[in-house]
Amino acid sequence: MKTLLKFYTFSLAFTAICFVLAAWYGWSSTGTLGGMLSILWIVIVLSILEVSLSFDNAVVNATVLRDMDPVWQRRFLTWGILIAVFGMRIVFPIAIVAIAANLGPLEAVQLSLNDPVEYERIVQGAHIGIAGFGGAFLAMVGLTFFFDGEKDVHWIRSIERRIAKISSIPAAEIGLVLILVYAISTFLPDAEALTFLTASMLGLATFIGVHALGAVIEQSEARKKAAGEIVRSGAGGFLYLEVLDASFSFDGVIGAFALSNNMIVIALGLSVGAMFVRSMTIHLVKQGTLAQYRFLEHGAFWAIIVLGAIMLVSPVIHIEETITGLIGAVLIGLSLWWSIRHNRKDARAAKGTAEA
């Protein structure tokens, strides 16, 4: 218990502060106990939903972070969390409104506070582009993990082994995403289909660009190491993690409007989730949980593929955020249980060998 508190004390304290702020805001804006409790309840529900949707994000963060230089690890856990909380949960929705409605940042803020219904309408109107970009990026994140011919650990073997075999085909995962994106676009009106296709191409281009930048940085650092210079790796991974976190945030920000169209309420609720991503990431890296539970990251990447697919089809078929979170939780829970079962089997085999 003490170990868990060590990792989650800050997030729990931050959560308490957000709940207090929500109660204060509810009382000051409504002047009634019922209004205060209503706003506080919405913030609590948003927090729970965001945390439930964030575990796969934390696992993937830990997968990248464990190979980064300690300096860049600290930068991600400090600078990165500021970008995640302030940038994606507050600035991002305002930026959408400012661009879509051709408003200045201050005007967008005033609109969110004074006319939340119109603010929600504008944000929801940008959903197709957001779904295309975020869905394509997340789909590539998930597929790239499995389209790896050198990967020798498989969880769902019948599927993952077949994927590994066809991974020798260049850019097979990109082709798969392109086919899916085009198929979905055929169900949309022409104007929306163009927006969706353009945003999806930008999502793919961003994924490729981030990985290309990471490869260039790695090559540069490899040359410096060969020359005997000291290098601090991690810039490429930092950029990749920030774009990844942004893609995860899209779904939560858009889905939050199902519960509230108040920017302050949404920011308070979603910020709690961002903080727990940070704590879960630190926990996974420091405790070596990914190494201890060998199929856990497989479950997380399958959950990412599901989330990416749900985002891509959302312009055609709406799926509740609670269902999305439940699917991710089930996949991660199953992979954790499978890992525990595997560890027990190995322990029994080792014990039998020792006794023999």
C-alpha positions in Angstrom: 0.0 0.0 0.0 2.8 2.4 0.9 4.4 1.7 -2.5 1.2 2.5 -4.3 0.8 5.7 -2.3 4.3 6.7 -3.3 3.3 6.7 -6.9 -0.2 8.1 -6.6 0.0 10.6 -3.8 0.4 13.6 -6.1 -2.5 12.5 -8.4 -4.8 11.9 -5.4 -4.0 15.3 -4.0 -4.5 16.9 -7.4 -7.8 15.1 -7.7 -8.9 16.4 -4.3 -8.0 20.0 -5.4 -10.0 19.6 -8.6 -13.0 18.3 -6.7 -12.8 21.3 -4.3 -12.5 23.7 -7.2 -15.5 22.0 -8.9 -17.6 22.4 -5.7 -16.5 26.0 -5.4 -17.3 26.8 -9.0 -20.6 25.0 -8.8 -21.6 27.0 -5.7 -20.4 30.4 -7.1 -22.1 29.9 -10.6 -25.4 28.4 -9.4 -25.7 29.6 -5.8 -27.5 26.4 -4.8 -26.5 23.2 -3.1 -28.2 21.2 -5.8 -26.3 23.0 -8.6 -23.0 22.6 -6.7 -23.5 18.8 -6.3 -24.6 18.5 -9.9 -21.4 20.1 -11.2 -19.2 18.1 -8.7 -20.9 14.9 -9.8 -20.2 15.6 -13.5 -16.5 16.3 -12.7 -16.3 13.0 -10.8 -17.8 11.0 -13.6 -15.6 12.7 -16.2 -12.6 11.9 -14.0 -13.5 8.2 -13.7 -14.1 7.9 -17.5 -10.9 9.6 -18.3 -8.9 7.4 -15.9 -10.6 4.3 -17.3 -9.6 5.3 -20.8 -6.1 6.2 -19.8 -4.5 2.9 -18.7 -3.6 1.8 -22.2 -2.1 5.3 -22.8 0.0 4.8 -19.6 1.2 1.3 -20.7 2.3 2.7 -24.1 4.0 5.7 -22.5 5.9 3.3 -20.2 6.9 1.1 -23.2 8.6 4.1 -24.9 9.8 5.8 -21.7 11.7 2.8 -20.3 14.2 3.1 -23.2 14.7 6.9 -22.9 17.5 8.7 -21.1 16.6 9.6 -17.5 16.9 13.3 -18.4 14.2 13.0 -21.0 12.1 10.7 -18.8 12.0 13.6 -16.2 11.2 16.1 -18.9 8.3 14.1 -20.2 6.9 13.6 -16.6 7.2 17.4 -16.0 6.9 19.3 -19.2 4.9 16.6 -20.8 2.2 16.6 -18.1 1.9 20.4 -18.3 1.3 20.1 -22.0 -1.2 17.2 -21.4 -3.2 19.1 -18.7 -3.0 22.6 -19.9 -2.5 22.1 -23.6 -4.8 19.3 -24.6 -7.5 19.6 -21.9 -7.8 23.4 -22.0 -6.1 25.0 -25.0 -7.0 22.4 -27.6 -10.9 22.8 -27.3 -10.5 26.6 -27.4 -8.2 26.3 -30.4 -10.7 24.2 -32.3 -13.4 26.8 -31.7 -11.1 29.7 -32.6 -10.1 28.1 -35.9 -13.6 26.8 -36.8 -15.4 30.0 -36.0 -12.6 32.4 -37.1 -12.4 33.9 -33.6 -9.5 35.1 -31.5 -8.4 33.1 -28.5 -10.0 35.5 -26.0 -13.2 35.5 -28.0 -13.2 31.7 -28.0 -12.8 31.7 -24.2 -15.6 34.2 -23.7 -17.8 32.0 -26.0 -17.1 28.9 -24.0 -18.1 30.7 -20.8 -21.0 32.8 -22.0 -22.5 30.6 -24.7 -21.5 27.0 -23.9 -24.2 25.6 -26.3 -22.7 27.3 -29.3 -19.2 26.4 -28.1 -20.2 22.7 -27.9 -21.8 22.9 -31.4 -18.6 24.2 -32.9 -16.4 21.6 -31.2 -18.8 18.8 -32.2 -18.7 20.1 -35.7 -15.0 19.5 -35.9 -15.5 15.9 -34.8 -15.0 14.4 -38.3 -11.6 15.9 -38.7 -10.5 15.0 -35.2 -11.7 11.4 -35.6 -9.9 11.0 -38.9 -6.6 12.4 -37.5 -6.6 10.7 -34.1 -8.0 7.4 -35.4 -5.4 7.0 -38.1 -2.6 7.9 -35.8 -3.7 5.5 -33.0 -4.4 2.7 -35.5 -0.8 3.1 -36.8 0.6 3.1 -33.2 -1.2 -0.2 -32.5 -0.5 -1.9 -35.8 3.1 -1.0 -35.9 3.7 -2.9 -32.6 2.3 -6.1 -34.1 3.7 -5.7 -37.7 7.2 -6.5 -36.4 8.9 -9.6 -37.8 11.4 -9.6 -35.0 8.7 -9.8 -32.3 8.9 -13.3 -30.7 6.4 -12.9 -27.8 2.8 -13.4 -28.9 -0.3 -13.2 -26.7 -3.2 -14.0 -29.2 -0.9 -16.3 -31.1 -3.2 -17.3 -34.0 -3.5 -13.7 -35.0 -0.2 -12.2 -33.9 1.9 -14.8 -35.6 0.1 -14.3 -38.9 0.6 -10.5 -38.6 4.3 -11.0 -37.9 4.6 -13.2 -41.0 3.1 -10.6 -43.4 5.1 -7.8 -41.7 7.8 -8.4 -44.3 5.6 -6.7 -46.8 6.7 -3.0 -46.8 4.2 -0.6 -45.4 1.5 -3.3 -45.0 0.1 -1.5 -41.9 -0.2 1.8 -43.8 -2.0 0.1 -46.6 -4.4 -1.5 -44.1 -5.2 1.9 -42.5 -5.6 3.5 -45.9 -8.1 0.8 -47.0 -10.1 1.2 -43.8 -10.1 5.1 -44.1 -11.3 5.0 -47.7 -14.0 2.4 -46.9 -15.4 4.6 -44.1 -15.3 7.7 -46.3 -17.7 6.1 -48.8 -20.4 6.3 -46.2 -20.0 10.0 -45.7 -21.3 13.0 -47.8 -18.8 14.4 -50.2 -17.7 17.4 -48.1 -17.4 15.3 -44.9 -15.6 12.6 -46.8 -13.0 15.0 -48.0 -12.5 16.4 -44.5 -12.2 12.9 -43.1 -9.7 11.7 -45.8 -7.6 14.8 -45.4 -7.4 14.6 -41.6 -6.6 10.8 -41.8 -3.8 11.5 -44.3 -2.4 14.1 -41.9 -2.6 11.6 -39.1 -0.6 9.1 -41.1 1.8 11.8 -42.2 2.3 12.9 -38.6 3.0 9.3 -37.5 5.5 8.8 -40.2 7.1 12.2 -39.6 7.5 11.7 -35.9 9.1 8.3 -36.4 11.3 9.6 -39.2 12.5 12.4 -36.9 13.2 9.9 -34.2 15.2 7.8 -36.6 17.3 10.8 -37.7 18.0 11.7 -34.0 19.0 8.1 -33.2 21.4 8.0 -36.2 22.9 11.3 -35.2 23.4 10.0 -31.6 24.8 6.7 -32.9 27.5 8.6 -34.8 28.3 10.7 -31.7 28.6 7.5 -29.6 30.9 6.0 -32.2 33.1 9.1 -31.9 33.2 8.8 -28.1 30.9 11.7 -27.4 28.4 11.7 -24.6 24.8 12.0 -25.8 21.4 12.4 -24.2 18.8 10.5 -26.2 15.1 10.9 -26.0 14.0 14.0 -28.0 12.4 11.8 -30.7 10.6 9.7 -28.1 9.5 12.8 -26.2 7.9 14.2 -29.4 6.3 10.9 -30.2 4.8 10.6 -26.7 3.4 14.1 -26.9 1.6 13.4 -30.2 0.4 10.1 -28.8 -1.0 11.7 -25.7 -2.8 14.3 -27.9 -4.4 11.6 -30.0 -5.6 9.8 -26.9 -7.0 13.1 -25.6 -9.1 13.8 -28.7 -11.7 11.1 -27.9 -11.9 12.2 -24.2 -12.4 15.9 -25.1 -15.1 15.3 -27.6 -16.8 12.7 -25.5 -16.9 15.0 -22.5 -19.5 17.1 -24.2 -21.9 14.3 -23.7 -21.9 15.2 -20.0 -21.3 18.9 -20.0 -20.6 21.8 -22.4 -18.9 23.9 -19.7 -15.2 24.4 -20.5 -14.2 24.7 -16.8 -16.1 21.5 -15.8 -14.6 19.6 -18.7 -11.1 20.8 -17.9 -11.3 19.9 -14.3 -12.6 16.4 -15.0 -10.2 15.5 -17.8 -7.1 17.0 -16.0 -7.6 14.3 -13.3 -7.2 11.6 -15.9 -4.1 13.3 -17.3 -2.5 13.2 -13.8 -3.3 9.6 -13.3 -1.7 8.8 -16.7 1.5 10.3 -15.3 1.3 8.3 -12.0 0.5 5.1 -13.8 3.4 5.6 -16.2 5.9 6.2 -13.4 4.5 3.1 -11.6 4.9 0.9 -14.6 8.5 2.2 -15.4 9.9 2.2 -11.8 8.4 -1.2 -10.8 9.3 -2.9 -14.1 5.7 -4.0 -14.5 6.0 -4.5 -18.2 8.8 -6.9 -17.8 7.0 -8.8 -15.0 3.8 -9.2 -17.0 4.9 -10.1 -20.5 1.5 -9.8 -22.2 0.4 -6.5 -20.6 1.7 -4.3 -23.4 0.1 -6.6 -26.0 -3.3 -6.0 -24.3 -2.6 -2.2 -24.3 -1.8 -2.1 -28.0 -4.8 -4.2 -28.9 -6.9 -1.7 -26.9 -5.2 1.1 -28.9 -6.2 -0.6 -32.2 -9.7 -0.8 -31.0 -9.8 2.8 -29.9 -8.3 3.9 -33.2 -10.9 1.9 -35.1 -13.7 3.3 -33.0 -12.5 6.8 -33.6 -12.3 6.1 -37.4 -15.9 4.7 -37.6 -17.4 7.3 -35.2 -18.5 9.7 -38.0 -20.7 6.8 -39.2 -21.5 4.9 -36.1 -21.5 6.5 -32.6 -20.2 4.3 -29.8 -20.5 5.4 -26.2 -17.2 6.3 -24.5 -18.1 4.0 -21.6 -18.2 1.1 -24.0 -14.8 2.2 -25.5 -13.3 2.3 -22.0 -14.9 -1.1 -21.1 -13.4 -2.8 -24.1 -9.9 -1.4 -23.3 -10.2 -2.4 -19.7 -11.3 -6.0 -20.6 -8.4 -6.4 -23.1 -5.8 -5.1 -20.6 -7.4 -7.2 -17.8 -7.2 -10.3 -19.9 -3.6 -9.7 -20.9 -2.7 -9.2 -17.2 -4.5 -12.4 -16.2 -2.8 -14.3 -19.0 0.6 -12.9 -17.9 0.0 -14.0 -14.3 -1.0 -17.5 -15.5 2.1 -17.7 -17.6 4.3 -16.6 -14.7 2.7 -19.3 -12.5 3.2 -21.9 -15.1 6.9 -21.0 -15.4 7.3 -21.0 -11.6 5.8 -24.6 -11.4 8.1 -25.7 -14.3 11.1 -24.3 -12.5 10.1 -25.9 -9.2 9.6 -29.2 -10.9 13.1 -29.0 -12.6 14.7 -28.1 -9.2 13.0 -31.0 -7.5 14.1 -33.4 -10.2 
